[in-house]
Amino acid sequence: GQKVWVHCVVNARVSAFVYHYLRYVQGLDDDAARTELLRKWLPQMDDVWREFLALPRDLILGEG
């Protein structure tokens, strides 16, 4: 129930966290949750972050 400020120097990695928030907390579909910043970062994103984006809801929300 608390607000959390998420930040990174280049504002790229934070977009991955915002994506999960929009998907799993706000209930947006995949396309709607992909912000413009995330779309710009995707072409150069490394495998670690691609795997992070693919994590299922239960792992992100700590339900599993």
C-alpha positions in Angstrom: 0.0 0.0 0.0 3.0 2.3 -0.1 4.2 4.4 -3.0 7.7 3.4 -4.2 10.1 5.6 -6.2 12.0 3.6 -8.8 14.9 5.3 -10.6 17.9 4.4 -12.7 20.5 6.7 -14.3 19.5 6.1 -17.9 15.7 5.6 -17.2 15.9 2.3 -19.1 15.9 -0.4 -16.5 13.2 1.3 -14.5 10.9 0.9 -17.5 11.1 -2.9 -16.9 9.8 -2.4 -13.4 7.1 0.0 -14.6 6.1 -2.5 -17.2 5.5 -5.2 -14.6 3.6 -2.7 -12.4 1.4 -1.7 -15.4 0.8 -5.4 -16.3 0.2 -7.0 -13.0 -1.0 -4.3 -10.7 -2.8 -2.0 -13.1 -4.1 -4.8 -15.3 -3.0 -3.5 -18.7 -2.4 -5.9 -21.5 1.2 -6.5 -22.8 1.0 -3.9 -25.6 -0.5 -1.2 -23.4 2.1 -1.8 -20.7 5.1 -1.3 -23.0 5.8 2.3 -22.6 7.6 4.4 -25.3 10.8 4.3 -23.2 10.6 0.5 -23.0 10.1 0.2 -26.7 13.2 2.4 -27.3 15.3 0.3 -25.0 14.2 -3.2 -26.3 16.5 -3.3 -29.3 19.7 -3.0 -27.1 18.3 -4.8 -24.0 20.5 -7.7 -22.7 19.3 -11.2 -21.9 19.1 -10.5 -18.2 16.5 -7.8 -18.7 14.6 -9.8 -21.3 14.3 -12.6 -18.9 13.1 -10.2 -16.2 10.4 -8.9 -18.5 9.3 -12.5 -19.1 8.8 -13.4 -15.4 5.3 -14.5 -14.6 2.9 -12.6 -12.4 3.2 -14.9 -9.4 7.0 -14.3 -9.2 6.7 -10.6 -9.7 3.9 -10.2 -7.0 5.4 -12.8 -4.7 2.4 -15.1 -4.9 4.2 -18.3 -5.7 
